[in-house]
Amino acid sequence: MQDIRAVVADEFDRVNELIVEQLHSDVDMVENVGHYIVDAGGKRLRPLLVLLCGAALGGCSDAHIRFAATVEFIHTATLLHDDVVDISSLRRGRPTANAAFGNAPSVLVGDFLYTRAFQLMVQLDNLAVLRHMADTTNIIAEGEVLQLVRAGNTDITEQQYMDVITRKTAILFAAGCHGAAALAGCDEPGCQRLHDFGLNLGIAFQMIDDVLDYDGDPQATGKNVGDDLTEGKATLPLIHTLREGDADARALVRHAISAKSAGELDAVLAAVQRCGSLDYTRQRARHYHDLALDALAELPAGPARAALEQLTALSLERDH
């Protein structure tokens, strides 16, 4: 990631400075919670995509800097709300904001970050980008609701899973890349190509995230193994096990999902491994990785495109 960020190092620093600046509020709780989650770090992957796409298309303008911060604020707001809904206690290796400050402050500061993101977008004075991001944020909210109502449901199909991760995760990757292209003056086909790149990258990224929930090192991921199971989420490794496993494996996984319990996590992990479900999920992620690379084919060759290709490869190889 350091080599990838180096391509847009100055711009990346400017985004971080803008994020800190835009967290300012006369309300102490807003700044405390906002800084708590922003200072926790994270990959800053979505703003990095905005910057790299802008650089690949001729260079990052001030609008790209502001838009990158906007995308990160929207992402951070979803994290605050997610952790409340999921009753999560650990993120990025430390207590979640809701664990540290309580549910109500986390939800309300999430709302502040959403509205601050739209204040930033209005400053872009680009109605097309504003419209696209408004639609995107609405789709993300629908994805969150879909995931909530399907929690504990053992009859989720792979297509339904794809629908949730596309809405909840991949669509913001896509919107960031699409917006970067629009701000660079690309025509609609050019914007659509980068939208497709971001969408497929986001799908691959989420699939590997779902693998790491069962096969990751908590020291690296900053999250507990089996969190998805505790939340009753039927992610692709479990969906594949329910489809391909024997009667005992299917009964075990069905009970764990419906009970929203990681009490039999070791047995579930063994069943997932026996069915080759993690390998299957990695193979599906590889498919979307390849589609993402194909979408970059018409970008001008150079350091920024090479960094986007590296970032795409990293989506499969990462351990956190």
C-alpha positions in Angstrom: 0.0 0.0 0.0 2.9 2.4 0.7 4.1 2.1 -2.9 0.6 2.6 -4.2 0.0 5.7 -2.0 3.3 7.1 -3.1 1.9 7.8 -6.6 -0.5 10.3 -5.1 1.4 11.1 -1.8 0.9 14.8 -1.8 -2.8 14.6 -2.8 -3.3 11.9 -0.2 -1.9 14.2 2.5 -4.2 17.0 1.4 -7.2 14.7 1.7 -6.2 13.8 5.2 -5.8 17.4 6.1 -9.2 18.3 4.7 -10.8 15.4 6.6 -9.4 16.8 9.9 -10.4 20.3 9.0 -14.0 19.2 8.1 -14.4 17.4 11.4 -14.5 20.7 13.2 -17.7 21.3 15.1 -18.8 23.6 18.0 -20.2 20.4 19.6 -17.4 18.6 21.5 -19.0 15.2 21.1 -19.0 15.4 17.3 -15.3 16.1 17.3 -14.5 13.5 19.9 -16.3 10.6 18.1 -15.3 11.8 14.7 -11.7 12.0 15.5 -11.8 8.7 17.4 -12.9 6.7 14.3 -10.9 8.7 11.7 -7.7 8.6 13.8 -8.1 4.8 14.0 -6.6 4.8 10.5 -7.9 2.2 8.1 -6.8 1.8 4.5 -8.4 5.0 3.1 -9.0 2.8 0.1 -12.0 4.7 -1.3 -10.4 8.2 -1.4 -7.2 6.5 -2.7 -9.2 5.2 -5.6 -10.6 8.7 -6.3 -7.0 10.1 -6.4 -5.5 7.4 -8.5 -8.3 7.6 -11.1 -8.0 11.3 -11.2 -4.2 11.0 -11.6 -4.6 8.4 -14.4 -6.9 10.8 -16.3 -4.5 13.7 -16.3 -4.1 14.8 -12.7 -5.9 15.5 -9.5 -7.7 18.8 -9.2 -8.9 20.5 -6.0 -12.3 19.0 -6.8 -10.8 15.5 -6.7 -9.3 16.3 -3.2 -12.7 17.5 -2.0 -14.5 14.6 -3.6 -12.1 12.0 -2.1 -12.8 13.4 1.4 -16.5 13.3 0.7 -16.3 9.6 -0.2 -14.4 8.8 3.0 -16.9 10.7 5.1 -19.8 8.6 3.6 -17.8 5.4 4.2 -17.0 6.4 7.8 -20.7 7.3 8.5 -21.7 3.8 7.3 -19.1 2.2 9.7 -20.5 4.1 12.7 -24.0 3.0 11.8 -23.0 -0.5 11.0 -21.3 -1.1 14.3 -24.4 0.0 16.2 -26.7 -2.2 14.1 -24.3 -5.2 14.4 -23.6 -4.5 18.1 -19.9 -4.7 17.1 -17.2 -4.2 19.8 -14.0 -4.3 17.8 -12.9 -2.5 14.7 -9.3 -1.8 13.4 -7.9 -3.5 16.5 -9.6 -1.3 19.1 -13.1 -0.8 20.6 -15.7 0.5 18.2 -17.0 4.0 18.6 -20.3 2.7 20.0 -18.4 0.6 22.6 -16.4 3.6 23.6 -19.0 6.4 23.5 -22.4 4.6 23.3 -24.9 3.9 20.5 -26.7 7.3 20.4 -23.5 9.4 19.9 -22.3 7.0 17.2 -25.5 7.2 15.3 -25.8 11.0 15.6 -22.2 11.6 14.6 -22.7 9.3 11.7 -25.5 11.6 10.7 -23.2 14.6 11.0 -20.6 12.9 8.7 -23.3 12.2 6.1 -24.5 15.8 6.1 -20.9 17.1 6.1 -20.2 14.9 3.0 -23.1 16.5 1.2 -21.9 20.0 2.2 -18.6 19.1 0.6 -20.3 17.8 -2.5 -22.4 21.0 -3.0 -19.1 22.9 -3.0 -18.0 20.9 -6.1 -20.8 22.8 -8.0 -21.3 19.7 -10.2 -25.0 18.6 -10.3 -24.2 15.4 -12.1 -21.8 14.2 -9.4 -24.1 15.3 -6.7 -27.0 13.4 -8.2 -24.9 10.3 -8.7 -23.7 10.4 -5.1 -27.2 11.0 -3.7 -28.4 7.9 -5.6 -25.4 6.0 -4.4 -26.0 6.9 -0.7 -29.6 5.8 -1.0 -28.6 2.5 -2.5 -26.1 1.9 0.4 -28.9 2.5 2.9 -31.1 0.0 1.0 -28.3 -2.5 1.2 -28.0 -2.0 5.0 -31.7 -2.6 5.4 -31.6 -5.7 3.2 -28.7 -7.1 5.3 -30.6 -6.4 8.5 -33.9 -8.1 7.4 -32.0 -11.1 6.1 -29.9 -11.6 9.3 -30.6 -15.1 10.6 -32.1 -16.3 7.3 -30.6 -19.6 6.2 -32.3 -19.6 2.8 -30.2 -16.7 1.3 -29.1 -17.5 -2.3 -25.8 -16.5 -3.8 -27.6 -14.0 -6.0 -29.2 -12.4 -2.9 -25.8 -12.2 -1.3 -24.4 -10.5 -4.4 -27.2 -8.0 -4.3 -26.4 -7.0 -0.7 -22.6 -6.7 -1.1 -23.1 -4.7 -4.4 -25.4 -2.2 -2.7 -23.7 -2.1 0.7 -20.0 -2.1 -0.3 -19.2 -2.2 -4.0 -21.5 0.7 -5.1 -19.4 3.3 -3.1 -16.2 2.0 -4.8 -18.0 2.4 -8.1 -19.2 5.9 -7.3 -15.8 7.1 -6.2 -14.2 6.0 -9.5 -17.2 7.3 -11.6 -17.0 10.7 -9.8 -13.3 10.9 -10.3 -13.8 10.4 -14.1 -16.6 12.9 -14.2 -14.5 15.5 -12.5 -11.7 14.9 -15.0 -14.1 15.7 -17.8 -14.6 12.1 -19.1 -17.6 11.3 -21.4 -20.2 8.9 -20.1 -18.6 5.8 -21.6 -15.4 6.7 -19.9 -17.2 7.3 -16.6 -19.0 4.0 -17.0 -15.7 2.1 -17.5 -14.3 3.4 -14.3 -17.7 2.8 -12.5 -17.4 -0.9 -13.7 -13.8 -1.1 -12.5 -14.8 0.2 -9.0 -17.9 -2.0 -8.8 -16.0 -5.2 -9.6 -13.1 -4.3 -7.4 -15.5 -3.7 -4.5 -17.2 -7.0 -5.0 -13.8 -8.8 -5.0 -12.8 -6.8 -1.9 -15.9 -7.8 0.0 -15.7 -11.4 -0.9 -12.2 -11.6 0.5 -13.4 -9.7 3.6 -15.9 -12.5 4.0 -13.2 -15.1 3.7 -11.1 -13.3 6.3 -14.0 -13.4 8.8 -13.4 -17.2 8.9 -9.7 -17.4 8.0 -8.1 -14.2 9.2 -5.8 -13.3 12.0 -7.5 -11.0 14.4 -4.2 -9.2 15.0 -4.1 -8.4 11.3 -7.8 -7.8 10.6 -8.5 -5.9 13.8 -11.8 -7.9 14.0 -12.9 -11.0 15.8 -13.1 -14.3 13.8 -16.7 -15.3 13.3 -18.2 -11.8 13.8 -20.4 -12.4 10.7 -21.8 -15.6 12.3 -22.6 -13.8 15.5 -24.6 -11.3 13.4 -26.4 -14.0 11.5 -24.9 -13.0 8.2 -25.1 -15.7 5.5 -22.0 -14.7 3.6 -20.7 -16.7 0.6 -18.6 -19.2 2.5 -21.7 -20.2 4.5 -24.0 -20.1 1.5 -21.6 -22.5 -0.4 -21.4 -24.8 2.6 -25.2 -24.9 2.8 -25.3 -25.8 -0.9 -22.5 -28.3 -1.0 -22.2 -29.7 2.5 -23.5 -33.0 3.8 -26.6 -33.1 6.0 -24.6 -32.6 9.2 -22.7 -29.6 7.9 -25.9 -28.0 6.6 -27.7 -28.6 9.9 -24.7 -27.1 11.8 -24.5 -24.0 9.7 -28.3 -23.5 9.6 -28.4 -23.6 13.4 -25.5 -21.2 13.8 -27.0 -18.6 11.4 -30.5 -18.8 12.7 -29.3 -18.6 16.3 -26.8 -15.8 15.4 -24.2 -17.6 17.5 -20.5 -18.4 17.2 -20.8 -20.9 20.0 -19.9 -23.7 17.6 -17.4 -21.7 15.6 -14.7 -24.3 15.5 -17.2 -26.9 14.1 -18.5 -24.4 11.5 -14.9 -23.5 10.5 -14.2 -27.2 10.0 -17.4 -27.7 7.9 -16.5 -24.6 5.7 -13.0 -26.0 5.1 -14.3 -29.5 4.3 -16.6 -28.1 1.7 -13.9 -26.0 0.0 -16.1 -22.9 0.6 -13.3 -20.5 1.3 -11.5 -21.6 -1.9 -14.8 -21.2 -3.8 -15.2 -17.7 -2.4 -11.7 -16.8 -3.4 -12.3 -18.1 -6.9 -15.4 -16.0 -7.2 -13.4 -13.0 -6.0 -10.8 -13.8 -8.7 -13.5 -13.6 -11.3 -14.5 -10.0 -10.3 -10.8 -9.1 -9.9 -10.3 -10.1 -13.6 -13.3 -8.0 -14.6 -11.9 -5.0 -12.7 -8.6 -5.3 -14.5 -10.3 -5.5 -17.9 -12.1 -2.2 -17.2 -8.7 -0.5 -16.8 -7.5 -1.5 -20.2 -8.3 1.8 -21.9 -6.7 4.0 -19.2 -3.5 5.7 -20.3 -0.4 3.7 -19.3 1.6 5.3 -16.4 2.2 5.1 -12.7 -1.4 5.8 -11.7 -2.8 3.0 -13.9 -0.1 0.7 -12.6 -1.0 1.6 -9.0 -4.7 0.8 -9.7 -3.6 -2.6 -11.1 -1.5 -3.2 -8.0 -4.4 -2.2 -5.8 -6.7 -4.7 -7.7 -4.2 -7.5 -7.1 -4.0 -6.5 -3.5 -7.7 -7.0 -3.1 -7.1 -10.8 -3.4 -3.8 -11.1 -1.6 -4.5 -9.0 1.5 -4.7 -10.3 5.1 -6.7 -7.4 6.5 
